[in-house]
Amino acid sequence: MNSTRSRRAVTPVCGFDQPSTTTTNTIVNDHHSLLNPTRVASIKSPDSLRQLTAIVRDAHATGQQVSIAGGRHAMGGQQFLSNGILIDMTLFNKIVAFDRNRGLLEVEAGMMWPALINYLRETQRHSTCQWTIAQKQTGCDLLTIGGALAANVHGRGLGKAPLVCDVEEFKIVMHDGKIKRCSRQRNAELFSLAIGGYGLFGIIASVTLRLVQRVTLRRSVQVCRTSQAAELLESQQRCGATYGDFQFAIDSASADFLQVGILSTYSPVGAQGEQYRESERKLLSEDQWQELLFLAHTDKSRAFEIYRDHYLATDRQLYLSDTFQLATYINGYHKMIDDRLGENCAGSEAITELYVPRHRLDEFMKRAASLLRAEAASVIYGTVRLIEQDKETFLAWANQPWACIIFNLHVDHNNGQIQAISGTFRKLFQLAIEFGGKYYLTYNKYAAANQLQACYPQISQFIELKHQYDPTFRFNSDWFNYVRNSRNYF
């Protein structure tokens, strides 16, 4: 079998791994919303499986609880536990095995997407046919593979279910430090629980991904109305497009608010002789992205016009099917906006993702526009994608084919504004429920108990299974504590 096994481990001392790096009594936060400052007892950063299992065994012996973090972009508290041990997985980031015949790649769970893509590119530089990823989450690249699996993320793929469909198997460290191998045939129930289980059933140690062939794609761009978006994406998919999304106007003072947007799809290039050339691509620089983000706060119509014109200028541009999924994300971008505006109070964006039946997207967006105007909410960015049904995970958010609507809403970091944005999100959740839809569980802790139950009626059984697989709740988080006590929140 033509396979590669590679593990660049830390040099052992006297045959044993060095102890994992530890930081004590510190405050952590997520990178995007910055709404989850959490004091943890310690941060442990293993870089080997031996270190990882030792941390869990020690916690088991001492009765301590742990949470698991990677890129720290999760925003609902599922990666942090107040006064608990935080296991930072980002040093546990090596390639384990690459089966070139079958297109399977095993990586440690702390590896991030750019490093994975770069490894595949460099390893196959002289190969005619090259394997690569099928999808990753959008918006930010520096998320770990294990974190993506725990959240069961999705990308811009057309005709694609969430990430679970790209997973062959994984290894997971259980509450007692023992390791289990999970696939659709082996420990199948645990497979369905841990993917999209938000780190509650164990620590995903390594993941074997199903790869696809790397191809050249041509982008097709048009401006259309929201009423056309879902049908256009579906029709483009039938014509061969493999990726696509719809990015809508964000100015609530405009009649176009949530009603007009930029629809982009990506189709494999069929004509002979057409080759991707990176030098020919029109790209926005980091400075241009920063200016767009500033305008999205101060002149929303102008921001959309610039973004629209840029996209239209890239119509028929060629991309590679993996690197085009990478995105520009500027860490700390909001601090620069706050400084320019002279704001006395720090701000950020809070995200929610809502799901509605595709044929009801237009009606939903009209109602959402009215709701957001009435709430005086500031939409900074928004997009619509299509997702196919996930039939494999227990706590599936994609329990049917949905139109996915993502809202980034601005929030100032004071109690009044945070309370206001939490109320706005609950109203959006209720609107999605009214349309036969639901919300994504872990972007925040704002949903009311009846909304949680309406959207995820299997949540009680999920908690019962958590008791079975982790009877001492070794793996815990502030988000899970909120779920268990949600009826006391509102």
Helices and strands as residue ranges (DSSP letters): E 3-5, E 21-28, E 38-45, H 49-62, E 66-69, E 85-88, E 95-99, E 104-108, H 113-123, E 131-132, H 145-151, G 163-166, E 167-173, E 179-183, H 188-194, E 203-210, E 212-213, E 216-225, H 226-238, E 243-248, E 260-268, G 278-280, H 286-298, H 300-313, E 318-320, G 323-325, H 333-341, E 347-356, G 358-360, H 361-374, E 379-387, E 402-412, H 415-434, E 438-439, H 449-455, H 459-469, H 478-484, G 486-488
